[in-house]
Amino acid sequence: MTHTTDLATSGTGDTADRRLVDLVLALAMTLAVAVVIAADRQDAEHDKPLAYLFALAFGALMFVRRRFPRLVLVLTVLSIFVYYAFDFPPIGIALPAVAALYSGAEADRTRWAIGAGLVLIGVSSYFRIEEGLPTAYLLSYELLTNVALVAAAIALGASVRLRRESQFHQERLRVVMAEEQAREAERRVQAERVRIARDLHDVVGHTMSVIAVHGNVAAEAVGRDDEAVRRALDQIRQATNATINELRSTVKILRAPGTDVERGAIGVAGLSRLVDGAREAGIEVELAIDLPGTLDGAIDAAVYRVVQESLTNVIRHSGAKHASVVVRADGGRLEIVIRDDGRGPAPVPGGPGTGLVGMRERVTMLGGQFFAGRGEDGGFVVRAVLPMRLDV
């Protein structure tokens, strides 16, 4: 409501300013022509009141110069001709026409203004020559003066219009850039939501797999092996606690997206925890990490998610007994390889499972390559190649 009121007030103020400018211009034009008429002492005084009516007419035309710039030009030129036809005191041709010429150029009617100026100068020069005015005087003084005044009026009007158009285009460009920045911010928000959704899927999926496996172990060991039940329940407790902590961190990020919240050990440093969970599920997992230094945050998180999803598939679907996880630098690239001796993920009707699709999308988005399929020696292989650093 306030914004609408401000716009309305701004529009009203702009209209009032224009009317004030037109009023001042009309008064200045009337006064200037009237002063020139009054300064002439060769004509009879009884003729001057009629001449003053033309001064008023030249000024009155300024009130419609914005709405009808071409009509004002035509009427001004005709009025000048009629004025001199009555043999009123000389007032020149540029003085009464200068405001009309300026208004025509300002209203983007520059051709009309130039045409009107040429007509005035041409007709005036013709009659001045017919009156016997020396050609040398006409060319050296009067013609140059009239041409200079006409050209200056048209140039000033055109420059004002061009400056106004430039300001308008700059404002439009500013609005377009602001809109584009808003769209870009919205795209970043959507991308962040997709990333968070993928992370939550990976976290919850892995945790549920661990819970399911250790829950089955505890159910089978109840009454027979209390120590196995205790270990299974302890693994469930650790998995749920870690997931709850990560979900809380995610909520903090959603509440304060501008902050850099630590989201737990999501990276190469957290791979040992994933491997320990798989080992507790009954799978012998070997972990080998050979990296020269730290990784970019997005690359580090991608390594963790690829290994997490791969081990989740191993636990849930493969029926494997052994698996290996290798993370190493190879010729400026980062290679992640997860192998197992199982049968691989269960086929999904209509295409690969969402876990493999998510891994492929994540790796591809970071400029890497992804492969998942049967190994040459049997089992299932997930291989991802990522850059060591992201280009800025």
C-alpha positions in Angstrom: 0.0 0.0 0.0 2.9 2.4 0.9 4.7 1.5 -2.4 1.5 2.3 -4.4 1.1 5.6 -2.6 4.7 6.5 -3.2 4.3 5.9 -6.9 1.2 7.9 -7.1 2.8 10.8 -5.3 5.8 10.6 -7.5 3.7 10.7 -10.7 1.7 13.6 -9.4 4.9 15.5 -8.4 6.4 14.9 -11.9 3.3 16.2 -13.6 3.3 19.3 -11.4 6.9 20.0 -12.2 6.2 19.7 -15.9 3.3 22.2 -15.7 5.5 24.6 -13.7 8.2 24.4 -16.4 5.7 25.0 -19.1 4.3 28.0 -17.2 7.7 29.5 -16.7 8.6 28.9 -20.4 5.3 30.4 -21.6 5.8 33.5 -19.4 9.5 33.8 -20.6 8.5 33.5 -24.2 5.6 36.1 -23.9 7.8 38.5 -21.9 10.8 38.2 -24.3 8.7 38.8 -27.4 6.8 41.7 -25.7 10.0 43.4 -24.7 11.3 43.2 -28.2 8.0 44.7 -29.5 8.1 47.4 -26.9 11.7 48.3 -27.7 10.8 49.2 -31.3 10.0 52.9 -31.6 9.4 53.2 -35.3 5.8 51.9 -35.4 2.7 53.6 -34.2 1.7 52.9 -30.7 -1.9 51.9 -31.7 -0.5 48.9 -33.7 1.5 47.5 -30.8 -1.5 46.1 -28.8 -2.3 43.7 -31.7 1.4 42.7 -31.8 1.3 41.9 -28.1 -1.5 39.4 -28.8 1.0 37.4 -30.9 3.4 37.5 -27.9 0.6 36.0 -25.8 -0.1 33.4 -28.6 3.6 32.3 -28.8 3.6 31.9 -25.0 0.2 30.0 -25.0 1.5 27.4 -27.4 4.0 26.3 -24.7 1.2 24.8 -22.7 0.5 22.2 -25.4 4.1 21.7 -26.6 4.4 18.2 -24.9 1.2 16.8 -26.3 1.3 18.3 -29.8 4.9 19.1 -30.6 4.4 19.0 -34.4 1.2 21.2 -34.2 3.1 23.7 -32.1 5.9 23.8 -34.7 3.5 24.4 -37.5 1.4 27.0 -35.7 4.6 28.8 -34.6 5.9 29.1 -38.1 2.6 30.2 -39.5 2.2 32.7 -36.7 5.5 34.3 -37.5 4.6 34.6 -41.1 1.2 36.2 -40.2 2.9 38.5 -37.7 5.2 39.9 -40.4 2.3 40.0 -42.9 0.7 42.6 -40.7 3.9 44.6 -40.7 4.3 44.6 -36.9 7.6 45.5 -35.2 10.4 43.1 -36.1 11.0 40.4 -33.6 13.3 38.2 -35.6 12.4 34.7 -36.6 14.5 32.6 -34.1 13.2 34.2 -30.9 9.5 33.3 -31.2 10.4 29.9 -32.7 13.3 28.8 -30.4 11.0 27.2 -27.7 8.9 25.4 -30.3 12.1 24.1 -32.0 13.5 22.9 -28.7 10.2 21.2 -27.8 10.0 19.4 -31.1 13.5 18.0 -30.7 12.9 17.1 -27.1 9.7 15.2 -28.1 11.7 13.1 -30.7 10.4 15.2 -33.6 13.8 16.4 -34.6 13.2 16.1 -38.3 10.1 18.3 -38.0 12.1 20.8 -36.0 14.9 20.9 -38.6 12.3 21.2 -41.3 10.6 24.1 -39.5 13.9 25.8 -38.9 14.9 25.5 -42.6 11.6 26.9 -43.7 11.9 29.9 -41.4 15.4 30.7 -42.4 14.7 30.2 -46.1 11.6 32.3 -46.2 13.1 35.0 -44.1 16.3 35.2 -46.2 14.2 35.4 -49.4 12.1 38.3 -48.2 15.2 40.1 -46.7 16.9 39.9 -50.1 13.6 41.1 -51.8 13.7 44.1 -49.4 17.1 45.1 -50.7 19.2 43.9 -47.7 22.8 43.6 -48.7 23.7 39.9 -49.4 27.0 40.4 -47.5 25.3 41.6 -44.4 22.7 38.8 -44.6 25.3 36.1 -44.9 27.7 37.4 -42.4 25.4 38.4 -39.6 21.7 37.8 -39.8 21.7 34.4 -41.4 24.5 33.1 -39.2 22.7 34.4 -36.1 19.4 32.8 -37.1 21.1 29.5 -38.0 23.0 29.5 -34.7 19.9 30.1 -32.6 17.9 27.5 -34.5 20.7 24.9 -34.3 21.3 25.6 -30.7 17.6 25.1 -29.8 17.3 21.9 -31.7 20.6 20.5 -30.3 19.6 21.4 -26.7 16.2 19.7 -27.1 17.8 16.6 -28.7 20.5 16.4 -25.9 17.8 16.6 -23.2 15.8 13.9 -24.8 18.9 11.6 -25.2 19.8 12.2 -21.6 16.3 11.3 -20.5 16.3 8.2 -22.7 19.7 7.2 -21.3 18.4 7.5 -17.8 15.3 5.5 -18.6 17.4 2.7 -20.2 19.8 2.7 -17.2 16.8 2.4 -14.9 15.4 -0.4 -17.0 18.8 -2.1 -17.0 19.0 -1.8 -13.3 15.5 -3.3 -12.9 16.4 -6.2 -15.3 19.6 -6.9 -13.5 17.8 -6.8 -10.1 15.2 -9.3 -11.5 18.0 -11.5 -12.9 19.8 -11.5 -9.5 16.5 -12.4 -7.9 16.0 -15.3 -10.3 19.6 -16.4 -9.8 19.1 -16.3 -6.0 16.0 -18.4 -6.4 17.9 -20.9 -8.6 20.6 -21.1 -5.9 17.9 -21.7 -3.3 16.3 -24.5 -5.4 19.7 -26.1 -6.0 20.5 -26.0 -2.3 17.1 -27.6 -1.6 17.9 -30.4 -4.0 21.3 -30.9 -2.5 19.8 -31.0 1.1 17.1 -33.4 -0.1 19.8 -35.7 -1.7 21.9 -35.5 1.5 18.9 -36.4 3.7 18.1 -39.3 1.4 21.6 -40.6 1.6 21.8 -40.2 5.4 18.4 -41.7 6.2 18.8 -44.5 3.7 22.2 -45.5 5.0 21.0 -45.3 8.6 17.9 -47.4 8.0 20.0 -50.0 6.3 22.3 -50.2 9.3 19.4 -50.3 11.7 17.7 -53.1 9.6 20.8 -55.3 9.5 21.6 -54.9 13.2 18.0 -55.2 14.1 17.9 -58.6 12.4 21.2 -59.6 14.1 19.8 -58.6 17.5 16.5 -60.5 16.8 18.4 -63.7 15.9 20.7 -63.4 18.9 18.1 -62.8 21.6 18.3 -65.5 24.2 21.4 -67.0 22.7 24.2 -64.4 22.5 23.6 -61.4 24.7 26.9 -59.9 23.8 25.9 -59.9 20.0 22.6 -58.3 21.0 24.4 -55.6 22.9 26.8 -54.9 20.0 23.9 -54.7 17.5 21.9 -52.4 19.7 25.0 -50.2 20.3 25.5 -49.9 16.5 21.9 -48.9 16.1 22.3 -46.3 18.8 25.4 -44.9 17.2 23.8 -44.8 13.8 20.7 -43.1 15.0 22.6 -40.6 17.2 24.9 -39.6 14.2 21.8 -39.2 11.9 20.0 -37.1 14.5 23.0 -34.8 14.8 23.2 -34.4 11.1 19.5 -33.7 10.8 19.9 -31.0 13.5 22.8 -29.4 11.5 20.6 -29.5 8.4 17.8 -27.7 10.2 20.3 -25.0 11.4 21.4 -24.5 7.8 17.8 -24.1 6.7 17.1 -21.6 9.4 20.2 -19.6 8.8 21.3 -20.3 5.1 24.0 -17.6 5.3 26.0 -19.4 8.0 28.6 -22.0 7.5 27.4 -24.7 9.8 29.6 -27.7 10.5 27.7 -30.8 9.3 29.6 -33.5 11.1 32.2 -35.7 9.5 30.9 -35.6 6.0 34.0 -36.1 4.0 37.1 -38.3 3.7 37.5 -38.0 7.5 34.2 -39.8 8.1 34.9 -42.8 5.8 36.2 -44.9 8.6 32.9 -44.5 10.5 31.0 -45.8 7.4 33.4 -48.7 7.0 33.0 -49.6 10.7 29.3 -49.6 10.3 29.6 -52.0 7.3 31.9 -54.3 9.3 29.5 -54.4 12.2 26.9 -55.5 9.6 29.0 -58.6 8.9 30.9 -57.4 5.8 34.7 -57.5 5.7 35.7 -54.1 4.3 39.1 -52.8 3.5 39.7 -49.1 3.4 42.7 -47.5 1.6 43.1 -43.7 1.4 46.0 -42.1 -0.4 45.6 -38.3 -0.8 48.3 -35.6 -0.9 46.2 -33.0 1.0 42.8 -31.6 1.8 40.0 -31.4 -0.8 37.5 -28.7 -1.7 34.3 -28.9 0.5 32.0 -30.1 -2.4 34.5 -32.7 -3.5 35.1 -33.9 0.0 31.3 -34.3 0.6 30.9 -36.1 -2.8 33.5 -38.7 -1.8 31.7 -39.4 1.4 28.3 -39.6 -0.3 29.5 -42.0 -3.0 31.1 -44.3 -0.5 28.1 -44.1 1.8 25.6 -44.9 -0.9 27.8 -47.7 -2.3 28.2 -49.3 1.2 24.5 -49.0 1.7 23.8 -50.9 -1.5 26.4 -53.5 -0.4 24.6 -54.0 3.0 21.1 -54.0 1.6 21.2 -55.7 -1.7 24.4 -57.3 -2.7 24.7 -60.3 -0.4 28.5 -59.7 -0.4 30.9 -60.9 2.2 33.9 -58.8 1.2 34.3 -55.2 -0.1 37.0 -52.7 -0.6 37.0 -48.9 -0.6 39.9 -47.1 -2.4 40.3 -43.3 -2.5 43.4 -42.1 -4.1 44.9 -39.3 -6.2 45.7 -40.3 -9.8 47.4 -37.8 -12.1 45.7 -34.7 -10.7 42.3 -36.5 -10.5 40.6 -38.1 -7.5 39.5 -41.7 -8.0 37.0 -43.5 -5.8 36.5 -47.3 -6.3 34.2 -49.5 -4.3 34.3 -53.2 -5.1 32.4 -56.1 -3.6 32.0 -59.9 -4.3 28.2 -59.8 -4.2 25.5 -59.7 -6.9 25.0 -56.0 -7.0 22.0 -53.8 -6.4 18.6 -55.3 -7.1 17.2 -54.2 -10.6 14.6 -51.5 -10.5 11.8 -51.6 -13.1 12.2 -48.9 -15.7 15.8 -48.1 -15.0 18.6 -47.9 -12.3 17.9 -47.2 -8.7 17.7 -43.7 -7.3 20.9 -44.2 -5.3 23.0 -44.8 -8.5 21.2 -42.0 -10.3 21.9 -39.7 -7.4 25.6 -40.6 -7.3 25.9 -40.1 -11.1 24.2 -36.7 -10.9 26.4 -35.6 -8.0 29.7 -36.7 -9.7 28.7 -35.3 -13.1 27.7 -31.9 -11.6 31.2 -31.6 -10.2 32.8 -32.3 -13.6 33.6 -35.9 -12.9 32.9 -39.3 -14.4 30.9 -42.2 -12.9 30.6 -45.9 -13.6 28.6 -48.6 -11.9 28.3 -52.2 -13.0 29.6 -55.8 -13.0 33.3 -56.2 -12.3 35.6 -58.2 -14.6 36.1 -60.8 -11.8 32.5 -60.8 -10.7 30.9 -58.8 -8.0 29.9 -55.1 -8.4 32.1 -52.1 -8.9 31.3 -48.4 -8.4 34.0 -46.1 -9.8 34.0 -42.3 -9.7 36.6 -39.9 -10.9 36.5 -36.3 -9.6 38.7 -33.2 -10.0 41.0 -32.5 -7.0 40.0 -28.9 -7.0 37.0 -27.0 -8.4 37.6 -24.2 -10.9 36.6 -20.8 -9.6 
